[in-house]
């Protein structure tokens, strides 16, 4: 039972980090700071994820 709880906590922590990285990438893209590649590297998101965020921001 403890192992299941530990795994759930780890998954939640990783999801929180991903959401934070997405928010940071969105802010950087909105501010026009850095290339898609630079933002991907800084946030540890994939280039494809950052490109999708960039498209979303441009369409808003």
PLY file of the C-alpha trace (Angstrom):
ply
format ascii 1.0
element vertex 60
property float x
property float y
property float z
element edge 59
property int vertex1
property int vertex2
end_header
0.00 0.00 0.00
2.83 2.42 0.81
4.43 1.78 -2.56
1.20 2.69 -4.35
0.93 5.93 -2.38
4.56 6.74 -3.12
4.04 6.15 -6.85
0.93 8.33 -6.82
2.82 11.12 -5.05
5.67 10.87 -7.56
3.25 11.05 -10.48
1.51 14.08 -8.97
4.86 15.79 -8.42
5.92 15.14 -12.01
2.58 16.44 -13.32
3.01 19.60 -11.25
6.48 20.16 -12.68
5.14 19.68 -16.22
2.35 22.21 -15.64
4.87 24.69 -14.28
7.12 24.20 -17.30
4.18 24.76 -19.63
3.27 28.00 -17.85
6.85 29.26 -18.06
7.06 28.36 -21.76
3.80 30.20 -22.43
5.10 33.30 -20.67
8.39 33.25 -22.58
6.61 32.77 -25.89
4.16 35.59 -25.12
7.07 37.88 -24.32
8.92 36.85 -27.50
11.90 35.70 -25.49
14.05 33.01 -27.05
13.61 30.52 -29.81
11.39 27.45 -29.61
14.55 25.39 -29.17
15.84 27.61 -26.34
12.51 27.50 -24.53
12.29 23.73 -24.93
15.76 23.34 -23.50
15.10 25.69 -20.58
11.77 24.14 -19.62
12.65 20.52 -20.47
9.61 20.34 -22.74
9.90 18.81 -26.19
10.30 21.08 -29.19
6.96 19.78 -30.46
5.24 20.75 -27.18
6.68 24.27 -27.35
5.70 24.59 -31.02
2.13 23.61 -30.14
2.07 26.20 -27.35
3.40 28.83 -29.77
0.62 28.03 -32.27
-1.96 28.26 -29.52
-0.68 31.65 -28.39
-0.62 33.01 -31.95
-4.22 31.95 -32.53
-5.47 33.71 -29.39
0 1
1 2
2 3
3 4
4 5
5 6
6 7
7 8
8 9
9 10
10 11
11 12
12 13
13 14
14 15
15 16
16 17
17 18
18 19
19 20
20 21
21 22
22 23
23 24
24 25
25 26
26 27
27 28
28 29
29 30
30 31
31 32
32 33
33 34
34 35
35 36
36 37
37 38
38 39
39 40
40 41
41 42
42 43
43 44
44 45
45 46
46 47
47 48
48 49
49 50
50 51
51 52
52 53
53 54
54 55
55 56
56 57
57 58
58 59
